[in-house]
């Protein structure tokens, strides 16, 4: 119901103050259903109702708004996944469903708070002036527009094979000041790498490499990294992902792990995604002929778990 309040468009109406009757007339809504939802939100402390029936947002609802991306991803994107867990537990049942648009936009919204500051820190320490960025699996396009804002000479392309994700990315980019320097392509990443003539000097793999691992296996990741650096030997690759600690009792006892990561880690194997530990990834990078030029975790003030990690990678012989 928090997600519904945020995504239905009604929250903005309630922020200004309105009534059930006014909304029914303006938006052609079913009165009985809207009245039931309004009663729920009032009882849950998300709306206040005055004596004359005017409904307004509470401070609690405004506090939940700060966490909108988490609701967008976990309820909008993965809500149907969690409902289907029991149906997809048996061997051979295939992946549980999810909604790619909400997964991408929610994930990128969360990234504004944790992984994007981490990425900026890694690149600032690197000190290079990048001109051409590719985001492989760009979600809603946040990394593209934010990095273009950081690098005034940069142009960028976002690769997003999911149709809903690509649409969400184009919608986000269109409203940003750097829109004229960003394009979105709905295409397979390997196909784009093979066919592009405008070689990138910076690539971002943000919460995507574990999807390749889950869907194409370890050899699929190796092929992707080999192809990427084969086409662009001087490339800098920034990888942001999750250090798998679901079996670490101490790590999972932290409040953010209990409130968010426990569910986040659970749904990955049900959606053809495979998380691995930091040590596992670093061994793979080395075996692929890459060197780790930088490594860090998110700011502990935002995420004290250290689950979200990042690397800057280059060819070992570059």
Buried (B, 14 or more C-beta within 10 A) or exposed (E): EBBBBBBBEBBEBBEEEBBBEBBBEEEEBEEEEBBEBBEBBBEBEBBBBEEEEBBBBBEBBEEBBEBBBBBBBBBBBBBEBBEBEEEBEEEEEEBBBBBBBBBBBBBBBBBEBBBBBBBEBBBEEBEEEBEBBBBBBBBBBBBBBBBBEEBEEBBBBBBBBBEBBBBBBBBBBEEBEBBEBBBBBBBEBBEBBEEBEEEBBBBBBBBBBBBBBBEBEBEBBBBBBEBBBEBBEEBBBBBBBBBBBBEBEEBBEBEEBEEBBEEBBBBBBBBBBBBBBBEBBBEBBEEBEBEBBBBBBBBEEEBBBBBBBBBBBBBEEE
